[in-house]
């Protein structure tokens, strides 16, 4: 197990470029299974979760060529469905939550698939019902082997239909769309997720020959086609990294420019940080954050305490609430952070309290943060990263804290952030990776 040793309290300065979007990459990589022709993808991040999915595709029989630092070509002309019967497949697929999205393409192209219960962050119950209910509405037959914890699906004849999703699941929507593009007839998906990453997937599929309309809305219509061809695609900048870097600048009183931030795809994210009093300038596709000695939380028009909560797109992504919570600890004012989607994602606040933050954990979903206005800086401690997003939030806290912090289990952070220690050192951070 590796760790980060962080000497905090230093102001940073410079330019930083966000990596390609992790969550988009997982969807787009799975989409390469839909065609035997080459699909070229650019701006792929070099992170653990993405690399594990690429390894899984290779073992499935996808021919993979690295064209450059972030560009790859995938040719799924020789898929071995027998690999799904192996212990190696079950082990690899179970360790990666993104593996669930190979189901839609395999069902569309081969009419069958199986997968163990996928892994991922332990942040509360993460339902898979939306995926399987969607497949069933398309005509698939689902069987769950309780002894082996395996989902087995027979989809020898997928037929288009109307469906109203029980929740606007991003991965669920992506999976159902990928299954429906080669189903017979027309499929209508209402209450579909419409995040930029789902939009990107749909645009790629259309370039491959799919017929998807309603992109960007929660009502998608898909007319099934017999086959798909190859295409080329570039991933968006990772909006979670962009938000993390905005928070980093505020916490550490730093002057930072985020280059190539994908501003038009950030939605409400900049507004959420502006509610904490963080100043930003948009310079084309770059975001400039000036050095701020203090920042003050806004109140609602009637003077009541500001509440920041997550919601389905175009609401605020839940992946940034951990960062927002940490940033609020050093603001002037009080904010209620309401994490609606996952009941265990706020449990890392005990570590922030140990660092000196004033936080009241109201229940598994809500925390009240009383900003210290930098009068009482956080102090460095030894702590463990519980998941990707809490891990990077704790890293930001350590960078702003007085003294030395040690963060264990940084493999969790590596799952979602490419060479984060190296890139932060380029801004002047005192951070070392230790065994």
BATINU-836066 format. One record per residue (C-alpha): residue number from 1; x, y, z. Coordinates in steps of 0.1 Angstrom, whole numbers, plus 5000, padded with zeros to 4 digits. Layout:
BEGIN
+------+------+------+------+
! resi !   xx !   yy !   zz !
+------+------+------+------+
!  NUM !    X !    Y !    Z !
...
+------+------+------+------+
end
This chain:
BEGIN
+------+------+------+------+
! resi !   xx !   yy !   zz !
+------+------+------+------+
!    1 ! 5000 ! 5000 ! 5000 !
!    2 ! 5014 ! 5034 ! 4990 !
!    3 ! 5008 ! 5067 ! 5006 !
!    4 ! 5012 ! 5104 ! 5000 !
!    5 ! 5033 ! 5125 ! 5023 !
!    6 ! 5020 ! 5161 ! 5021 !
!    7 ! 5035 ! 5192 ! 5036 !
!    8 ! 5006 ! 5217 ! 5036 !
!    9 ! 5001 ! 5254 ! 5039 !
!   10 ! 5019 ! 5264 ! 5007 !
!   11 ! 5004 ! 5286 ! 4980 !
!   12 ! 5006 ! 5272 ! 4945 !
!   13 ! 5009 ! 5288 ! 4911 !
!   14 ! 5007 ! 5278 ! 4875 !
!   15 ! 4988 ! 5261 ! 4848 !
!   16 ! 4972 ! 5226 ! 4850 !
!   17 ! 4954 ! 5207 ! 4823 !
!   18 ! 4926 ! 5183 ! 4832 !
!   19 ! 4928 ! 5147 ! 4820 !
!   20 ! 4903 ! 5131 ! 4798 !
!   21 ! 4870 ! 5123 ! 4815 !
!   22 ! 4871 ! 5090 ! 4834 !
!   23 ! 4834 ! 5084 ! 4834 !
!   24 ! 4831 ! 5091 ! 4797 !
!   25 ! 4861 ! 5068 ! 4790 !
!   26 ! 4845 ! 5038 ! 4806 !
!   27 ! 4813 ! 5042 ! 4784 !
!   28 ! 4832 ! 5049 ! 4752 !
!   29 ! 4856 ! 5020 ! 4756 !
!   30 ! 4827 ! 4995 ! 4760 !
!   31 ! 4811 ! 5010 ! 4729 !
!   32 ! 4841 ! 4997 ! 4708 !
!   33 ! 4826 ! 4962 ! 4713 !
!   34 ! 4796 ! 4971 ! 4691 !
!   35 ! 4816 ! 4969 ! 4658 !
!   36 ! 4843 ! 4947 ! 4642 !
!   37 ! 4858 ! 4978 ! 4626 !
!   38 ! 4885 ! 5000 ! 4643 !
!   39 ! 4874 ! 5027 ! 4667 !
!   40 ! 4901 ! 5054 ! 4676 !
!   41 ! 4898 ! 5072 ! 4709 !
!   42 ! 4918 ! 5103 ! 4719 !
!   43 ! 4924 ! 5119 ! 4753 !
!   44 ! 4922 ! 5086 ! 4773 !
!   45 ! 4934 ! 5091 ! 4809 !
!   46 ! 4961 ! 5069 ! 4822 !
!   47 ! 4943 ! 5058 ! 4854 !
!   48 ! 4938 ! 5025 ! 4871 !
!   49 ! 4900 ! 5021 ! 4864 !
!   50 ! 4905 ! 5028 ! 4827 !
!   51 ! 4936 ! 5007 ! 4824 !
!   52 ! 4918 ! 4977 ! 4840 !
!   53 ! 4889 ! 4980 ! 4816 !
!   54 ! 4914 ! 4981 ! 4786 !
!   55 ! 4930 ! 4949 ! 4800 !
!   56 ! 4896 ! 4933 ! 4802 !
!   57 ! 4888 ! 4942 ! 4766 !
!   58 ! 4921 ! 4928 ! 4755 !
!   59 ! 4914 ! 4895 ! 4772 !
!   60 ! 4880 ! 4895 ! 4755 !
!   61 ! 4898 ! 4895 ! 4722 !
!   62 ! 4898 ! 4932 ! 4712 !
!   63 ! 4929 ! 4942 ! 4693 !
!   64 ! 4944 ! 4972 ! 4710 !
!   65 ! 4970 ! 4996 ! 4696 !
!   66 ! 4985 ! 5025 ! 4714 !
!   67 ! 4989 ! 5054 ! 4689 !
!   68 ! 5003 ! 5080 ! 4713 !
!   69 ! 5003 ! 5092 ! 4749 !
!   70 ! 4965 ! 5094 ! 4751 !
!   71 ! 4953 ! 5079 ! 4718 !
!   72 ! 4943 ! 5043 ! 4712 !
!   73 ! 4927 ! 5022 ! 4685 !
!   74 ! 4904 ! 4993 ! 4694 !
!   75 ! 4893 ! 4966 ! 4669 !
!   76 ! 4868 ! 4942 ! 4682 !
!   77 ! 4868 ! 4918 ! 4652 !
!   78 ! 4877 ! 4887 ! 4671 !
!   79 ! 4857 ! 4886 ! 4704 !
!   80 ! 4860 ! 4854 ! 4723 !
!   81 ! 4827 ! 4848 ! 4741 !
!   82 ! 4842 ! 4817 ! 4757 !
!   83 ! 4863 ! 4841 ! 4779 !
!   84 ! 4831 ! 4850 ! 4798 !
!   85 ! 4832 ! 4814 ! 4812 !
!   86 ! 4867 ! 4818 ! 4827 !
!   87 ! 4877 ! 4825 ! 4863 !
!   88 ! 4900 ! 4853 ! 4851 !
!   89 ! 4870 ! 4871 ! 4836 !
!   90 ! 4849 ! 4868 ! 4867 !
!   91 ! 4878 ! 4881 ! 4888 !
!   92 ! 4886 ! 4911 ! 4866 !
!   93 ! 4850 ! 4921 ! 4860 !
!   94 ! 4841 ! 4919 ! 4897 !
!   95 ! 4869 ! 4943 ! 4906 !
!   96 ! 4857 ! 4971 ! 4883 !
!   97 ! 4823 ! 4987 ! 4884 !
!   98 ! 4827 ! 5000 ! 4849 !
!   99 ! 4827 ! 4964 ! 4836 !
!  100 ! 4788 ! 4965 ! 4838 !
!  101 ! 4788 ! 4985 ! 4806 !
!  102 ! 4801 ! 4957 ! 4785 !
!  103 ! 4767 ! 4940 ! 4788 !
!  104 ! 4748 ! 4963 ! 4764 !
!  105 ! 4773 ! 4959 ! 4735 !
!  106 ! 4776 ! 4922 ! 4740 !
!  107 ! 4739 ! 4917 ! 4741 !
!  108 ! 4734 ! 4938 ! 4710 !
!  109 ! 4761 ! 4920 ! 4690 !
!  110 ! 4761 ! 4885 ! 4703 !
!  111 ! 4727 ! 4881 ! 4720 !
!  112 ! 4741 ! 4869 ! 4754 !
!  113 ! 4763 ! 4880 ! 4782 !
!  114 ! 4772 ! 4873 ! 4818 !
!  115 ! 4788 ! 4893 ! 4845 !
!  116 ! 4796 ! 4890 ! 4883 !
!  117 ! 4784 ! 4917 ! 4907 !
!  118 ! 4808 ! 4945 ! 4898 !
!  119 ! 4830 ! 4963 ! 4923 !
!  120 ! 4838 ! 5000 ! 4927 !
!  121 ! 4837 ! 5025 ! 4956 !
!  122 ! 4820 ! 5015 ! 4988 !
!  123 ! 4799 ! 5046 ! 4991 !
!  124 ! 4765 ! 5030 ! 4998 !
!  125 ! 4740 ! 5010 ! 4978 !
!  126 ! 4745 ! 5014 ! 4941 !
!  127 ! 4716 ! 4998 ! 4923 !
!  128 ! 4719 ! 4979 ! 4890 !
!  129 ! 4681 ! 4975 ! 4886 !
!  130 ! 4679 ! 5002 ! 4859 !
!  131 ! 4703 ! 4983 ! 4836 !
!  132 ! 4685 ! 4950 ! 4839 !
!  133 ! 4650 ! 4963 ! 4838 !
!  134 ! 4659 ! 4981 ! 4806 !
!  135 ! 4674 ! 4949 ! 4790 !
!  136 ! 4643 ! 4930 ! 4800 !
!  137 ! 4620 ! 4956 ! 4783 !
!  138 ! 4640 ! 4951 ! 4752 !
!  139 ! 4633 ! 4913 ! 4754 !
!  140 ! 4662 ! 4900 ! 4773 !
!  141 ! 4658 ! 4871 ! 4798 !
!  142 ! 4677 ! 4876 ! 4831 !
!  143 ! 4689 ! 4849 ! 4855 !
!  144 ! 4709 ! 4856 ! 4887 !
!  145 ! 4730 ! 4827 ! 4900 !
!  146 ! 4729 ! 4834 ! 4938 !
!  147 ! 4756 ! 4808 ! 4945 !
!  148 ! 4781 ! 4822 ! 4921 !
!  149 ! 4768 ! 4858 ! 4923 !
!  150 ! 4766 ! 4859 ! 4885 !
!  151 ! 4741 ! 4877 ! 4862 !
!  152 ! 4734 ! 4857 ! 4831 !
!  153 ! 4714 ! 4873 ! 4802 !
!  154 ! 4699 ! 4858 ! 4771 !
!  155 ! 4691 ! 4884 ! 4745 !
!  156 ! 4688 ! 4864 ! 4713 !
!  157 ! 4662 ! 4887 ! 4700 !
!  158 ! 4661 ! 4923 ! 4711 !
!  159 ! 4631 ! 4943 ! 4701 !
!  160 ! 4626 ! 4981 ! 4704 !
!  161 ! 4600 ! 4994 ! 4729 !
!  162 ! 4590 ! 5023 ! 4750 !
!  163 ! 4605 ! 5025 ! 4785 !
!  164 ! 4603 ! 5049 ! 4814 !
!  165 ! 4635 ! 5044 ! 4835 !
!  166 ! 4630 ! 5041 ! 4873 !
!  167 ! 4659 ! 5065 ! 4878 !
!  168 ! 4680 ! 5087 ! 4855 !
!  169 ! 4711 ! 5064 ! 4858 !
!  170 ! 4740 ! 5075 ! 4837 !
!  171 ! 4756 ! 5040 ! 4833 !
!  172 ! 4721 ! 5025 ! 4831 !
!  173 ! 4712 ! 5048 ! 4803 !
!  174 ! 4745 ! 5042 ! 4785 !
!  175 ! 4741 ! 5004 ! 4788 !
!  176 ! 4705 ! 5004 ! 4775 !
!  177 ! 4713 ! 5027 ! 4746 !
!  178 ! 4742 ! 5005 ! 4735 !
!  179 ! 4719 ! 4975 ! 4736 !
!  180 ! 4691 ! 4993 ! 4717 !
!  181 ! 4712 ! 5006 ! 4688 !
!  182 ! 4710 ! 4971 ! 4672 !
!  183 ! 4676 ! 4961 ! 4684 !
!  184 ! 4648 ! 4955 ! 4659 !
!  185 ! 4626 ! 4985 ! 4656 !
!  186 ! 4624 ! 5017 ! 4675 !
!  187 ! 4632 ! 5022 ! 4712 !
!  188 ! 4621 ! 5053 ! 4733 !
!  189 ! 4638 ! 5059 ! 4766 !
!  190 ! 4621 ! 5084 ! 4789 !
!  191 ! 4638 ! 5098 ! 4821 !
!  192 ! 4672 ! 5090 ! 4804 !
!  193 ! 4703 ! 5105 ! 4819 !
!  194 ! 4715 ! 5135 ! 4798 !
!  195 ! 4750 ! 5142 ! 4812 !
!  196 ! 4776 ! 5154 ! 4787 !
!  197 ! 4792 ! 5119 ! 4789 !
!  198 ! 4759 ! 5102 ! 4777 !
!  199 ! 4757 ! 5129 ! 4750 !
!  200 ! 4792 ! 5121 ! 4739 !
!  201 ! 4784 ! 5084 ! 4738 !
!  202 ! 4753 ! 5090 ! 4716 !
!  203 ! 4772 ! 5112 ! 4692 !
!  204 ! 4799 ! 5086 ! 4688 !
!  205 ! 4773 ! 5059 ! 4682 !
!  206 ! 4757 ! 5081 ! 4655 !
!  207 ! 4790 ! 5085 ! 4638 !
!  208 ! 4793 ! 5047 ! 4639 !
!  209 ! 4759 ! 5045 ! 4620 !
!  210 ! 4734 ! 5044 ! 4649 !
!  211 ! 4701 ! 5065 ! 4646 !
!  212 ! 4697 ! 5083 ! 4680 !
!  213 ! 4677 ! 5115 ! 4684 !
!  214 ! 4669 ! 5136 ! 4714 !
!  215 ! 4705 ! 5138 ! 4724 !
!  216 ! 4710 ! 5162 ! 4754 !
!  217 ! 4674 ! 5157 ! 4766 !
!  218 ! 4658 ! 5130 ! 4789 !
!  219 ! 4638 ! 5116 ! 4760 !
!  220 ! 4659 ! 5095 ! 4736 !
!  221 ! 4646 ! 5077 ! 4705 !
!  222 ! 4668 ! 5050 ! 4690 !
!  223 ! 4660 ! 5033 ! 4656 !
!  224 ! 4678 ! 5000 ! 4655 !
!  225 ! 4703 ! 4992 ! 4627 !
!  226 ! 4718 ! 4960 ! 4615 !
!  227 ! 4754 ! 4969 ! 4620 !
!  228 ! 4778 ! 4997 ! 4631 !
!  229 ! 4811 ! 5008 ! 4616 !
!  230 ! 4843 ! 5023 ! 4630 !
!  231 ! 4847 ! 5059 ! 4640 !
!  232 ! 4870 ! 5084 ! 4658 !
!  233 ! 4862 ! 5101 ! 4691 !
!  234 ! 4879 ! 5125 ! 4716 !
!  235 ! 4870 ! 5125 ! 4753 !
!  236 ! 4860 ! 5157 ! 4770 !
!  237 ! 4881 ! 5171 ! 4799 !
!  238 ! 4872 ! 5156 ! 4832 !
!  239 ! 4847 ! 5179 ! 4849 !
!  240 ! 4855 ! 5164 ! 4883 !
!  241 ! 4891 ! 5173 ! 4879 !
!  242 ! 4882 ! 5208 ! 4869 !
!  243 ! 4860 ! 5212 ! 4900 !
!  244 ! 4888 ! 5197 ! 4921 !
!  245 ! 4913 ! 5222 ! 4908 !
!  246 ! 4889 ! 5252 ! 4914 !
!  247 ! 4886 ! 5240 ! 4950 !
!  248 ! 4924 ! 5235 ! 4953 !
!  249 ! 4931 ! 5271 ! 4943 !
!  250 ! 4907 ! 5285 ! 4969 !
!  251 ! 4918 ! 5263 ! 4997 !
!  252 ! 4955 ! 5270 ! 4992 !
!  253 ! 4953 ! 5307 ! 4984 !
!  254 ! 4967 ! 5299 ! 4949 !
!  255 ! 4967 ! 5316 ! 4915 !
!  256 ! 4959 ! 5287 ! 4891 !
!  257 ! 4948 ! 5286 ! 4855 !
!  258 ! 4930 ! 5254 ! 4844 !
!  259 ! 4938 ! 5251 ! 4807 !
!  260 ! 4913 ! 5234 ! 4783 !
!  261 ! 4886 ! 5231 ! 4809 !
!  262 ! 4858 ! 5223 ! 4786 !
!  263 ! 4838 ! 5253 ! 4799 !
!  264 ! 4807 ! 5247 ! 4778 !
!  265 ! 4803 ! 5212 ! 4793 !
!  266 ! 4807 ! 5221 ! 4830 !
!  267 ! 4770 ! 5230 ! 4836 !
!  268 ! 4763 ! 5242 ! 4871 !
!  269 ! 4798 ! 5233 ! 4885 !
!  270 ! 4813 ! 5268 ! 4884 !
!  271 ! 4781 ! 5283 ! 4899 !
!  272 ! 4783 ! 5259 ! 4928 !
!  273 ! 4819 ! 5271 ! 4937 !
!  274 ! 4808 ! 5307 ! 4931 !
!  275 ! 4782 ! 5302 ! 4959 !
!  276 ! 4812 ! 5296 ! 4982 !
!  277 ! 4826 ! 5330 ! 4972 !
!  278 ! 4853 ! 5317 ! 4949 !
!  279 ! 4863 ! 5341 ! 4921 !
!  280 ! 4868 ! 5328 ! 4885 !
!  281 ! 4875 ! 5343 ! 4851 !
!  282 ! 4867 ! 5324 ! 4819 !
!  283 ! 4893 ! 5331 ! 4793 !
!  284 ! 4881 ! 5312 ! 4762 !
!  285 ! 4882 ! 5275 ! 4773 !
!  286 ! 4905 ! 5283 ! 4803 !
!  287 ! 4895 ! 5291 ! 4838 !
!  288 ! 4917 ! 5315 ! 4858 !
!  289 ! 4913 ! 5315 ! 4896 !
!  290 ! 4931 ! 5344 ! 4912 !
!  291 ! 4947 ! 5342 ! 4947 !
!  292 ! 4921 ! 5348 ! 4974 !
!  293 ! 4930 ! 5355 ! 5010 !
!  294 ! 4893 ! 5348 ! 5020 !
!  295 ! 4861 ! 5337 ! 5004 !
!  296 ! 4826 ! 5340 ! 5018 !
!  297 ! 4796 ! 5317 ! 5014 !
!  298 ! 4765 ! 5333 ! 4999 !
!  299 ! 4732 ! 5330 ! 5016 !
!  300 ! 4698 ! 5326 ! 5000 !
!  301 ! 4678 ! 5357 ! 4991 !
!  302 ! 4658 ! 5354 ! 5024 !
!  303 ! 4690 ! 5352 ! 5044 !
!  304 ! 4688 ! 5315 ! 5052 !
!  305 ! 4718 ! 5292 ! 5052 !
!  306 ! 4731 ! 5281 ! 5018 !
!  307 ! 4724 ! 5245 ! 5008 !
!  308 ! 4745 ! 5228 ! 4981 !
!  309 ! 4731 ! 5194 ! 4970 !
!  310 ! 4736 ! 5170 ! 4942 !
!  311 ! 4711 ! 5162 ! 4915 !
!  312 ! 4708 ! 5145 ! 4881 !
!  313 ! 4721 ! 5166 ! 4852 !
!  314 ! 4719 ! 5195 ! 4847 !
!  315 ! 4721 ! 5195 ! 4885 !
!  316 ! 4754 ! 5192 ! 4904 !
!  317 ! 4773 ! 5160 ! 4901 !
!  318 ! 4776 ! 5140 ! 4934 !
!  319 ! 4812 ! 5134 ! 4926 !
!  320 ! 4821 ! 5169 ! 4936 !
!  321 ! 4803 ! 5172 ! 4969 !
!  322 ! 4833 ! 5159 ! 4988 !
!  323 ! 4855 ! 5186 ! 4974 !
!  324 ! 4829 ! 5213 ! 4980 !
!  325 ! 4826 ! 5202 ! 5016 !
!  326 ! 4863 ! 5205 ! 5022 !
!  327 ! 4865 ! 5239 ! 5005 !
!  328 ! 4837 ! 5251 ! 5028 !
!  329 ! 4857 ! 5244 ! 5059 !
!  330 ! 4879 ! 5274 ! 5052 !
!  331 ! 4852 ! 5297 ! 5039 !
!  332 ! 4836 ! 5325 ! 5059 !
!  333 ! 4800 ! 5314 ! 5066 !
!  334 ! 4780 ! 5282 ! 5070 !
!  335 ! 4768 ! 5258 ! 5043 !
!  336 ! 4746 ! 5226 ! 5044 !
!  337 ! 4760 ! 5199 ! 5021 !
!  338 ! 4732 ! 5175 ! 5011 !
!  339 ! 4744 ! 5143 ! 4994 !
!  340 ! 4712 ! 5127 ! 4982 !
!  341 ! 4724 ! 5098 ! 4961 !
!  342 ! 4748 ! 5077 ! 4983 !
!  343 ! 4743 ! 5072 ! 5020 !
!  344 ! 4780 ! 5065 ! 5029 !
!  345 ! 4798 ! 5092 ! 5009 !
!  346 ! 4799 ! 5117 ! 5038 !
!  347 ! 4815 ! 5094 ! 5063 !
!  348 ! 4850 ! 5107 ! 5056 !
!  349 ! 4842 ! 5139 ! 5075 !
!  350 ! 4855 ! 5123 ! 5107 !
!  351 ! 4890 ! 5128 ! 5093 !
!  352 ! 4883 ! 5164 ! 5085 !
!  353 ! 4871 ! 5169 ! 5121 !
!  354 ! 4903 ! 5153 ! 5133 !
!  355 ! 4921 ! 5180 ! 5112 !
!  356 ! 4902 ! 5207 ! 5131 !
!  357 ! 4872 ! 5213 ! 5108 !
!  358 ! 4839 ! 5223 ! 5123 !
!  359 ! 4814 ! 5199 ! 5108 !
!  360 ! 4782 ! 5185 ! 5121 !
!  361 ! 4772 ! 5152 ! 5104 !
!  362 ! 4735 ! 5155 ! 5106 !
!  363 ! 4727 ! 5121 ! 5091 !
!  364 ! 4742 ! 5098 ! 5064 !
!  365 ! 4732 ! 5123 ! 5037 !
!  366 ! 4737 ! 5158 ! 5053 !
!  367 ! 4766 ! 5177 ! 5069 !
!  368 ! 4766 ! 5212 ! 5081 !
!  369 ! 4800 ! 5230 ! 5077 !
!  370 ! 4808 ! 5260 ! 5098 !
!  371 ! 4835 ! 5278 ! 5079 !
!  372 ! 4866 ! 5288 ! 5098 !
!  373 ! 4875 ! 5318 ! 5076 !
!  374 ! 4911 ! 5306 ! 5078 !
!  375 ! 4913 ! 5318 ! 5114 !
!  376 ! 4920 ! 5282 ! 5125 !
!  377 ! 4939 ! 5263 ! 5097 !
!  378 ! 4934 ! 5226 ! 5094 !
!  379 ! 4963 ! 5205 ! 5109 !
!  380 ! 4981 ! 5177 ! 5092 !
!  381 ! 4972 ! 5141 ! 5103 !
!  382 ! 4976 ! 5105 ! 5092 !
!  383 ! 4945 ! 5092 ! 5074 !
!  384 ! 4933 ! 5067 ! 5049 !
!  385 ! 4915 ! 5074 ! 5015 !
!  386 ! 4881 ! 5055 ! 5016 !
!  387 ! 4872 ! 5061 ! 4979 !
!  388 ! 4882 ! 5081 ! 4948 !
!  389 ! 4863 ! 5113 ! 4955 !
!  390 ! 4868 ! 5114 ! 4993 !
!  391 ! 4905 ! 5106 ! 4987 !
!  392 ! 4911 ! 5136 ! 4965 !
!  393 ! 4891 ! 5158 ! 4989 !
!  394 ! 4914 ! 5147 ! 5017 !
!  395 ! 4944 ! 5154 ! 4995 !
!  396 ! 4931 ! 5190 ! 4990 !
!  397 ! 4926 ! 5193 ! 5028 !
!  398 ! 4962 ! 5181 ! 5034 !
!  399 ! 4976 ! 5206 ! 5009 !
!  400 ! 4959 ! 5235 ! 5028 !
!  401 ! 4967 ! 5221 ! 5063 !
!  402 ! 4994 ! 5233 ! 5086 !
!  403 ! 5021 ! 5207 ! 5091 !
!  404 ! 5025 ! 5172 ! 5076 !
!  405 ! 4998 ! 5148 ! 5065 !
!  406 ! 5001 ! 5112 ! 5054 !
!  407 ! 4973 ! 5097 ! 5032 !
!  408 ! 4972 ! 5059 ! 5030 !
!  409 ! 4956 ! 5038 ! 5003 !
!  410 ! 4962 ! 5063 ! 4975 !
!  411 ! 4956 ! 5035 ! 4951 !
!  412 ! 4920 ! 5047 ! 4954 !
!  413 ! 4929 ! 5082 ! 4942 !
!  414 ! 4950 ! 5066 ! 4914 !
!  415 ! 4918 ! 5050 ! 4901 !
!  416 ! 4905 ! 5083 ! 4890 !
!  417 ! 4933 ! 5109 ! 4889 !
!  418 ! 4963 ! 5106 ! 4865 !
!  419 ! 4997 ! 5112 ! 4881 !
!  420 ! 4980 ! 5137 ! 4905 !
!  421 ! 5012 ! 5140 ! 4927 !
!  422 ! 5034 ! 5148 ! 4897 !
!  423 ! 5010 ! 5174 ! 4884 !
!  424 ! 5005 ! 5190 ! 4917 !
!  425 ! 5043 ! 5192 ! 4923 !
!  426 ! 5045 ! 5212 ! 4890 !
!  427 ! 5023 ! 5238 ! 4907 !
!  428 ! 5046 ! 5239 ! 4937 !
!  429 ! 5030 ! 5214 ! 4960 !
!  430 ! 5051 ! 5195 ! 4985 !
!  431 ! 5038 ! 5160 ! 4979 !
!  432 ! 5057 ! 5128 ! 4978 !
!  433 ! 5046 ! 5092 ! 4971 !
!  434 ! 5060 ! 5068 ! 4996 !
!  435 ! 5058 ! 5030 ! 5001 !
+------+------+------+------+
end
